[in-house]
Amino acid sequence: MEIKVNFLDKLRLEAKFDDFTVVADQPIRYKGDGSAPGPFDYFLASSALCAAYFVKLYCETRNISTENIRLSQNNIVDPENRYQQIFKIQVELPQDISPTDRQGILCSIERCTVKKVVQAGPEFVIEEVKNLDADAQSLLTVRPASDASTYIVGKDLPLEQTIANMTRVLADLGIKIEIASWRNLIPNVWSLHIRDAHSPMCFTNGKGATKESALASALGEYIERLSNNHFYAGAYWGEDIANGVFVHYPNEQWFKPSAKDALPKEILDDYCLKIFDPDGDLRSSHLVDTNSGNAQRGICSLPYVRQSDGKTVYFPSNLIENLYVSNGMSAGNTLAEAQVQCLSEIFERAVKREILEGEISLPDVPQAVLEKYPKILAGIQGLEEQGFPVLVKDASLGGVYPVMCVTLMNRRTGGVFASFGAHPSLEVALERSLTELLQGRSLEGLNDLPSPTFTSEAVTEPNNFVEHFIDSSGIVSWRFFSAKSDYKFVEWDFSGEGESSNDQEAATLFGILQDMGKEAYVAIYDQLGAVACRILVPGYSEIYPIEDLIWDNTNKALLFRADILNLHSLDDEKLSGLLERLENNELDEYGDIATLIGIEFDENTPWGQLTVLELKLLIHLALKQFEEAHELVGAFLQYNDNTVERRLFYQALNAVLEILLDDELELNDYLVNLRRMFGDERMDAVIGSVDGDVRFYGLCPTSIKLEGLERHQRLIDSYRKLHVARSKAVTTTT
């Protein structure tokens, strides 16, 4: 984590990281004002808070109340050496907690991250740099030996060279990558979380059998998502980029709508139109680019090469974002390597969907086959020893597809997790299925898995597949666990041989699609210094339903974005218009405004937690429509999960509105005690909101120019780095 420090007045300091600001001071005896804790005080508190977090985590996963649990920490200083200290953590537990859980709670504190780092003894590196922001050297901690050459199946270069190449690409872009966490909970299963230190919204998770393979996985996924603009999907990129020479890629094309909002003839092809517009209901307005919102410019479309004949076909950027999310994108040392990964991912998710929605029972992988892969078997046994029964299944549907499945059962909660992996090599597919289980997860995180069901509708519901796509946490049918399998086990192998193995495998996987009667379309992105690609298989590789293009398109943001950002400057007529659109577009009342309009608000502010319901409430209040506002306040207080401060404001507002709407009550009769209950500052905000002196309480003014939205500006800063690199690449080639 990157922490930037600003020097304030006197001895006060300000540390900024992610969306947080921490102010430190010194006690008066050390010439400070005592206005905030000192740096060492924060350090001491972090240890106690970390210990308490692990206690809370242990108790929550076992439904143990923490109401009567008390924890304290004291640091005992050695009088001979003040740097030699004992941190004494004491826990007071209620009598009704079992001996097993008492010991478990104490053991949970041993997992405290602060404690482990202190005990290990962190290494400090102190250096001078010319420019902190320009210093984009990697913060990665894995430094493979320069003379090592570790080859793994599927990679065209050694892991060490792969990591070095990808790290250099990111550094050249000016992106400082940091490792936020490592996990190695069972043998031969590693995962890590990496992110941009400046824009932590840009992150990926990697997985692998070793630290190096997990890091290569995370870096590859990071470059893949940069190359395909996935980190910025749905986000508003601002007016400058919207009106730039290009918005997404230099080779994009903008096509004007045909008459009566019909689709431009230049986009898609007949094959795609039959899939995306079977009833002729799709219109140009459905395909306006969400990121730019520039409807006047036309439909932003990206070139893809049709694999059957090499013809270029233009796909609207909006269509890709709405239907495919991150499916079918990859980066690699070579194009063939990236294509194999893309196609493997497409088969993994499509076959997974077929199995789950068809409630198909898969054959077990024989023990004799598993014993051929002792490292994978050791990982499986590690899970079993932790109390999680594991099923290993052949998901190839009779040897047709290169897919495997590892399913974990949680005896404590009755939940299950079906993890799928794909690759032309059975061993790699099986390893990916296993490592996916614990990618970014703790063992406690496995307690949130849903239980199986015999209700077919719950399994086949479209959102269930989306949950499986996001983190494999969707519902699984009990029929999946039948001992009577629908297919026989096949020890399949689609792998190639020799130096051209990835070329052979890519051809094999494309061939499977061709045999299925599917067209594949490929885009190659190499302007950032690495090879990445995206493959679309219309009618097969979509994640979201195709009808979402009409009924739940992300570009509905364009109906609201400008007015919501300009909220404080709207007159009553425009506020009424915005309110009408919010009420008439079938929006989720509890959906967040940040997602709706594509803005990365600070999550710790009212903007970051603002819902559709709360925005409507505030507009009614600004329009002095008190009955409607009062009704929504009740819904807010009953269902909304918000901060204590925000809830108290609405509790006070609810009381004031009830008084104002009752002809027999006078507000002045209650003000004294309302102020005693809620405080003068909060009541001033409530009275001001009712009188009209305070509008949209808590929402800091901004506009379509995004003033004051630091978190979102950091996201745009990250995207501008790609713009610069792509512009340079075009200039170099021309």
Salt bridges, closest charged atoms under 4 A:
GLU2 OE2 - LYS176 NZ 2.89
ASP9 OD1 - ARG12 NH1 2.65
ASP18 OD2 - ARG195 NH1 3.39
ASP19 OD2 - ARG711 NH1 2.41
ASP19 OD1 - ARG714 NH2 3.24
ASP33 OD2 - LYS10 NZ 3.48
GLU60 OE2 - LYS56 NZ 3.81
GLU92 OE1 - ARG70 NH1 3.14
GLU110 OE1 - LYS115 NZ 2.91
ASP133 OD1 - LYS4 NZ 2.54
GLU178 OE2 - ARG195 NE 2.71
GLU221 OE2 - ARG225 NE 3.90
GLU224 OE2 - ARG225 NE 3.61
GLU239 OE1 - LYS705 NZ 3.09
ASP269 OD2 - ARG306 NH1 2.82
ASP289 OD1 - HIS248 NE2 2.87
ASP309 OD2 - ARG306 NH2 2.62
GLU337 OE2 - LYS155 NZ 3.37
GLU345 OE1 - ARG349 NH1 3.19
GLU357 OE2 - ARG353 NE 3.13
GLU359 OE2 - ARG479 NH1 2.99
ASP364 OD1 - LYS393 NZ 2.84
GLU436 OE1 - LYS207 NZ 3.58
GLU444 OE2 - ARG111 NH1 2.38
GLU491 OE2 - LYS372 NZ 2.61
ASP552 OD1 - LYS556 NZ 2.92
ASP563 OD2 - ARG581 NH2 2.62
GLU583 OE2 - HIS620 NE2 3.61
GLU589 OE1 - LYS616 NZ 2.72
GLU600 OE1 - ARG711 NE 3.09
GLU603 OE2 - ARG711 NH2 3.71
GLU614 OE2 - ARG646 NE 2.76
GLU645 OE1 - ARG682 NH2 2.60
GLU658 OE2 - HIS630 NE2 3.41
ASP680 OD1 - ARG675 NH1 3.34
ASP684 OD1 - ARG675 NH1 2.94
ASP717 OD2 - HIS198 NE2 3.45
